[in-house]
Structure formats: C-alpha cells, structure tokens
Amino acid sequence: MSKLRLAVVGAGPAGIYASDLILKAERDFEVSIDLFDLLPAPYGLVRYGVAPDHPRIKGIIRALYEVLDRGDIRFFGNVKYGTDITLDDLKQHYNAVIFATGAIADANLAIPGVELDGSYGAADFVNWYDAHPDFPREWPLHAKEIAVIGNGNVALDVARMLIKRPDDLLSTDIPDHVYQGLRSSPVTDVHVFGRRGPAQVKFSPLELREALHVEGVQAIVYPEDFQYDEGSQAAIDSNNQVRVMVKTLEELKENPQEHEERRLHLHFFASPVEILGEDGKVVGFKVEKTKLDGTGNVTPTGEFQTFPVQAVYRAVGYFGSALDEIPFDPKAGVIKNSEGRVLDDQGNQIPGVYATGWIKRGPIGLIGHTKADAIETISHVIADRALWWRPEMADEAAIVETLESRNVAFVSWQDWLRIDAKERALGESDGRERIKLFDRPEMLSVSKGE
Ligand SMILES: Cc1cc2nc3c(=O)[nH]c(=O)nc-3n(C[C@H](O)[C@H](O)[C@H](O)COP(=O)(O)OP(=O)(O)OC[C@H]3O[C@@H](n4cnc5c(N)ncnc54)[C@H](O)[C@@H]3O)c2cc1C
C-alpha cells in the first residue's frame, strides 16, 4: 500500500497537530488527510475556550491557520461524526481514523443546590462569551455577588470575564450581544474558592498575575488562608511555577490593593458544601473550611462559612463526551485507549481507530501539550500499517460525493476563509482585528459567498 488515507475527527489543536505531524513524519508511504469538525469553524477550544482577552493565546490560531492553509489537509467543517458520518463510512473511505474531539461540557459537581436557578457550569458561560454557535445568545447576568468554584485557569478566566469592565473587552472579538450582556451585569464582587491552599492552586503564574491586576478591580486575599505544611514546602521548593504563584499571592497579602467598585476575592481552604436557595434561586454558597494534613492534601475542619451570592459558577473541569460506536471510559471522560490506540471493552486494540488530545488524555493541560499527544498517537498509526482498514472507496472524491448525496452542507477551507474574511471585515469597521460570527445559518451562508 503506498498511501494512507487518514480521517481526523476534530479540528482543534490536537487534530491539526496530529495531521501536520504525520505529514512531516518519517515514513515510506504517502498520506492524504481529511479533517472533520462539527463546527463550521476550525481551531476547537482555541476559538471557543480561550478567553477573548487573551490575544497572545488566540494568536496560536495563526500557526494553526498556516498548517491548514498549506493545502495538504482537506478541511470539512459542519460535519458531525455520529450524525453526518459514521464509523462505517470512515471504514469505507479511509485506512484509519484519529478522534480528536476534545471536551465541551462541564464535569459534574455533586453538591446540593446545583440545580438551582443561578447555578451555572463554567463551560456554558465560556460557550456564551466565546460565541459558540450551538449555545444560547442570552446569558443571565443579574447577580451582584458571585461565587466561582475551582482553582484552575478556567475558574480565573470565568472570574475575570465576570468582573472585568465590559468596555475593556471592546478591543476583542466578542460580538455585540456578549458585550451588551456583560454591560448589563450589576456585579460588584466575585469570590473564587479553592479546596486547598496557595501552594496547591492549579493556576498558571501568568493567569494568576493577570487576574490580580484587572483594571478597576481590587483583588483581595485573606491572611488566615495562608498555610503551608511539609507537602506545600516540598512543592514550593521543587516547582518553579508553585514558587512564583505563592510569591505573587504572598505579595498581595502583604500589600492590599486600593479599594475599587469591583472586587475579586480569592478564598483558599474552602471546600464546597451547598448552594443555598430560596424560591428555586441561588441566595448563598456554603463552604467547609479545610486544613492541611502534612502532605499538601486537606481534611475538613467542621467549621462552615456562608457567603451571600446570587450566582454560582462551577469551574471544576471539563469532561469529554462519548462518540457513537467508540468505547468510552465514563469515569475519566475519555475514549478507552493505550497511548492513543483505541481499545475495546476487553482491552484489545481496535484496528484503524486512534485518539489524541483531550479526548485521549482528559481535559487537562495547555494547547502545547496536545502536540506531545499527537506525536505519540501518530507514531502508532504509522507503526500499525499492517492493521489499517482496506477501504472500498479510498478515492478522494468519494467522501465528497457521499457527503453531497446526504445533503451535508460541509464547509471547505475556502468556505471557511470567507467566514474568516467576513469576521475581519466586521472587526475592521470597528477598529478591531475581528468580530466573531455566531449564528450557524449565517456562517453557512457567508461560507458560500451568499
Ligand atoms: C475555558 C478554557 C480556556 C483555555 N485557555 C487556555 C489558554 O489560555 N492557554 C492554553 O494553552 N490552553 C487553554 N485551554 C486548553 C486548550 O483549549 C486545550 O488544551 C486544547 O484546546 C485541547 O485540544 P483538543 O484539540 O484536544 O480539543 P478541542 O480544542 O476541544 O477540539 C476538539 C474539536 O473537535 C470537534 N468535535 C467534537 N465532537 C465532534 C464530532 N462528533 N464530530 C466532529 N467534530 C467534533 C469540536 O467541535 C472541536 O473543534 C483552555 C481550555 C478551556 C476549556
């Protein structure tokens, strides 16, 4: 066999890096790649997860664009695996598939009150402010005081987007309905809660520093929340990032910021217990104070605190979704796999099926980490040549005919470039780099030059 016809499902960074890397890898066969995404836009969470006020990270899109613009990877947007194409279709058209479908949903947090009006998953809020086409345009921003549960970067993104002055987002790509929504918010205080302490946060130093220096916002920490044990000290001594973040937080403790009308509070050693409600609406958030156990972990103290808040955002992690006919680990929220080789329920390799990125490894880590994932996965695709499928319709035109015969309005790379150009034009007339389109039918009609 002289050619690998490869399907990659998911055009986020993991899918794009895997496509790029297999094209550049040492191999003795040709490769032809079709990259599918359910969205009419590429780039996954770089476009629909990374916060709009992070232009440096959004800038990674430039590098991903350059890969796709080379012309040796065909993009098929607006094609959903499981609906528009099935595993059988892939077997008929390709030698192998790599699933790189990432994560879009919130992980569960099982505490009383999560169902109350005013209790939200962070992912839903992110999908709103990043203008994901499949999520509602309206977001209820009625709360003056808000709790954000979680001590990772997503919690900081959410807290920052909630507390930031909306006019300071006017230079970003947010559409008008997001700006207007944020403008209507009466918020004065956002409280971020972590179960453990300053030496255990999962932020990154840059994100933390940024969150503590938002224009017009007073960042506040509480001296009683600063405790360290042997485990903490070991983390501080061995990990530069931990050391930097502890130093940043200690500096804020020693040098309280000037009063501002909006405030961002960071609370540590506070484990979520209950979201309190009245008449079905959030009216408070109850935490149990924790203390260090010597190893950097925490135990409950039996001491409780209640904060009057009218909204609670749960930023406790993303979670992958199962795909049709592909074995899924419901505990970890990943496709069952060993180093990217997809396994059946008995733990045997399923020939021709691979996974990479967040759906392979779980929703942790930065964009750059998906590159290492991709290297591992594609090395197995290459090594498994003897196991590849033998498709009946390997011709590159065949998949186009199949999609057309089903009236799937797929978005090609050229089609996407029309959407991209329209977004830039909208931005230019407003002195910005771009303003995002968010309505799927509109995106599709722009993509066809209508
Ligand atoms: C809120 C948030 C903020 C973040 N901020 C940063 C940051 O500042 N810096 C940083 O380095 N990292 C950041 N990350 C992490 C980064 O986004 C991830 O590491 C990375 O996007 C994971 O890549 P992926 O390709 O595995 O998944 P994704 O980016 O999720 O891409 C998956 C793609 O698969 C598509 N897909 C899903 N199901 C199907 C299907 N059935 N059929 C077809 N297509 C499908 C999706 O539409 C999506 O385009 C952030 C993540 C989140 C959630």
The ligand as an SDF file (V2000), in Angstrom:
LIG
                    3D

 53 58  0  0  0  0  0  0  0  0999 V2000
  -12.1220   27.7790   29.0160 C   0  0  0  0  0  0  0  0  0  0  0  0
  -10.7830   27.2840   28.5210 C   0  0  0  0  0  0  0  0  0  0  0  0
   -9.7180   28.1630   28.4290 C   0  0  0  0  0  0  0  0  0  0  0  0
   -8.4770   27.6950   27.9930 C   0  0  0  0  0  0  0  0  0  0  0  0
   -7.4440   28.5870   27.9200 N   0  0  0  0  0  0  0  0  0  0  0  0
   -6.2320   28.1470   27.5210 C   0  0  0  0  0  0  0  0  0  0  0  0
   -5.1380   29.0530   27.4400 C   0  0  0  0  0  0  0  0  0  0  0  0
   -5.2710   30.2450   27.7560 O   0  0  0  0  0  0  0  0  0  0  0  0
   -3.9320   28.5580   27.0170 N   0  0  0  0  0  0  0  0  0  0  0  0
   -3.7710   27.2360   26.6510 C   0  0  0  0  0  0  0  0  0  0  0  0
   -2.6730   26.8290   26.2630 O   0  0  0  0  0  0  0  0  0  0  0  0
   -4.7890   26.3610   26.7350 N   0  0  0  0  0  0  0  0  0  0  0  0
   -6.0130   26.7830   27.1510 C   0  0  0  0  0  0  0  0  0  0  0  0
   -7.0350   25.8980   27.2380 N   0  0  0  0  0  0  0  0  0  0  0  0
   -6.7770   24.4800   26.9130 C   0  0  0  0  0  0  0  0  0  0  0  0
   -6.8620   24.1910   25.4160 C   0  0  0  0  0  0  0  0  0  0  0  0
   -8.0170   24.7890   24.8990 O   0  0  0  0  0  0  0  0  0  0  0  0
   -6.8530   22.6810   25.1930 C   0  0  0  0  0  0  0  0  0  0  0  0
   -5.6050   22.1830   25.6700 O   0  0  0  0  0  0  0  0  0  0  0  0
   -6.9760   22.2610   23.7400 C   0  0  0  0  0  0  0  0  0  0  0  0
   -7.9310   23.0240   23.0550 O   0  0  0  0  0  0  0  0  0  0  0  0
   -7.3700   20.7870   23.6120 C   0  0  0  0  0  0  0  0  0  0  0  0
   -7.3350   20.4720   22.2610 O   0  0  0  0  0  0  0  0  0  0  0  0
   -8.1840   19.3310   21.5570 P   0  0  0  0  0  0  0  0  0  0  0  0
   -7.9170   19.5030   20.1140 O   0  0  0  0  0  0  0  0  0  0  0  0
   -7.9200   18.0470   22.2130 O   0  0  0  0  0  0  0  0  0  0  0  0
   -9.7250   19.6470   21.8710 O   0  0  0  0  0  0  0  0  0  0  0  0
  -10.6620   20.8430   21.3790 P   0  0  0  0  0  0  0  0  0  0  0  0
   -9.9230   22.1110   21.3200 O   0  0  0  0  0  0  0  0  0  0  0  0
  -11.8700   20.7320   22.2620 O   0  0  0  0  0  0  0  0  0  0  0  0
  -11.0940   20.4700   19.8830 O   0  0  0  0  0  0  0  0  0  0  0  0
  -11.9860   19.4230   19.6010 C   0  0  0  0  0  0  0  0  0  0  0  0
  -12.7200   19.6660   18.3080 C   0  0  0  0  0  0  0  0  0  0  0  0
  -13.4930   18.5020   17.9920 O   0  0  0  0  0  0  0  0  0  0  0  0
  -14.7500   18.8930   17.4890 C   0  0  0  0  0  0  0  0  0  0  0  0
  -15.7090   17.8070   17.6920 N   0  0  0  0  0  0  0  0  0  0  0  0
  -16.1990   17.3480   18.8660 C   0  0  0  0  0  0  0  0  0  0  0  0
  -17.0630   16.3370   18.6630 N   0  0  0  0  0  0  0  0  0  0  0  0
  -17.1330   16.1510   17.3250 C   0  0  0  0  0  0  0  0  0  0  0  0
  -17.9010   15.2710   16.4830 C   0  0  0  0  0  0  0  0  0  0  0  0
  -18.7640   14.3710   16.9890 N   0  0  0  0  0  0  0  0  0  0  0  0
  -17.7430   15.3800   15.1390 N   0  0  0  0  0  0  0  0  0  0  0  0
  -16.8850   16.2860   14.6130 C   0  0  0  0  0  0  0  0  0  0  0  0
  -16.1670   17.1460   15.3620 N   0  0  0  0  0  0  0  0  0  0  0  0
  -16.2870   17.0830   16.6930 C   0  0  0  0  0  0  0  0  0  0  0  0
  -15.0840   20.1470   18.2830 C   0  0  0  0  0  0  0  0  0  0  0  0
  -16.0480   20.9490   17.6070 O   0  0  0  0  0  0  0  0  0  0  0  0
  -13.7170   20.8190   18.3890 C   0  0  0  0  0  0  0  0  0  0  0  0
  -13.4990   21.7270   17.3280 O   0  0  0  0  0  0  0  0  0  0  0  0
   -8.3000   26.3330   27.6500 C   0  0  0  0  0  0  0  0  0  0  0  0
   -9.3760   25.4540   27.7350 C   0  0  0  0  0  0  0  0  0  0  0  0
  -10.6040   25.9180   28.1670 C   0  0  0  0  0  0  0  0  0  0  0  0
  -11.7490   24.9530   28.2820 C   0  0  0  0  0  0  0  0  0  0  0  0
  1  2  1  0
  2  3  1  0
  2 52  2  0
  3  4  2  0
  4  5  1  0
  4 50  1  0
  5  6  2  0
  6  7  1  0
  6 13  1  0
  7  8  2  0
  7  9  1  0
  9 10  1  0
 10 11  2  0
 10 12  1  0
 12 13  2  0
 13 14  1  0
 14 15  1  0
 14 50  1  0
 15 16  1  0
 16 17  1  0
 16 18  1  0
 18 19  1  0
 18 20  1  0
 20 21  1  0
 20 22  1  0
 22 23  1  0
 23 24  1  0
 24 25  2  0
 24 26  1  0
 24 27  1  0
 27 28  1  0
 28 29  2  0
 28 30  1  0
 28 31  1  0
 31 32  1  0
 32 33  1  0
 33 34  1  0
 33 48  1  0
 34 35  1  0
 35 36  1  0
 35 46  1  0
 36 37  1  0
 36 45  1  0
 37 38  2  0
 38 39  1  0
 39 40  1  0
 39 45  2  0
 40 41  1  0
 40 42  2  0
 42 43  1  0
 43 44  2  0
 44 45  1  0
 46 47  1  0
 46 48  1  0
 48 49  1  0
 50 51  2  0
 51 52  1  0
 52 53  1  0
M  END
$$$$
